[in-house]
Amino acid sequence: MKGKVLDFNLQSGEGIISGSDGQRYSFTNAEWKSSDIHPTKDVEVDFAGADGVATGIYAEAKAVVVSTGEKSKVVAGILALFLGAFGVHKFYLGCTTAGVIMLAVWFLGLILVGIPSLIIGLIAFIEALIYFFKSDADFDRIYVKNKKCWF
């Protein structure tokens, strides 16, 4: 059966497909059989569906996902490198709660002799490296579309 991925949560590894029959089918990452295309919203798929569960899911060849250009990994990496201790890169990526946590921990570091500020700065540095070394498609899929906020 043909269908389209409606949603996929990277953390839980679960998603939903809208089938051509009008039904919705849940799936897990274990049922995703295409190694070159990852499950993301709007990817067209071919799958077997029964009792509301999709199995044997293959992405259609025309479903190659190109970076949307909404958020740049270079901008996110530079923000993490230079202003990461303040959580600016988190705000840029739409992870407001994570940004507020980083900012609060940095301010807490002013009171506690700088140790929390140093730790949060180290976390931001590691995240900057991760952003720089991810491919554009992986960055877009993981941090922009699936909103993964930490590492």
Steps between C-alpha positions, in 0.01 A plus 500: 500500500616856436499772762674800651676545833294741709731513801812332637654548844873435495528452876231232528559355152126498429293662230172509310431439132190611313412219261347541156190327641439797733606310815787587732764245588751514783854376449832464676846569370563123488249469212677768291689310227652786295852566625571801275185699588398558860142524625395864496176686447358494145721213376296281265518130586391155391402269786287210616226604741279293726307582818630856504868395492737556207768241427770465234521872428699617198545865402414587142802589284364848432486564874861613532485777756701812436580741779220753535743779580286612795790484742868487416735258675782752455304777672395262779860384541641853513234606750580194713872570477492868594171550690417142594539546874204738482293246301471723194535206260210326677276802448608510133399135454163553671588318823391776735489288815854372442617857433346625823662212692843581356458870576384429857791262564743760367360762740513246782869465420553865585389420855681166531854604401455430129491120502145464356584766241810307397302176468224660291767662281660159445161353403450784249849439355425128453167584335677744264734221389207263452318757285808565285567132433141394418395493137252768397223243455568338840512839674172601337332170588626473858511856630256695280221258413513265800597775748766299684616751760795333672805351329 
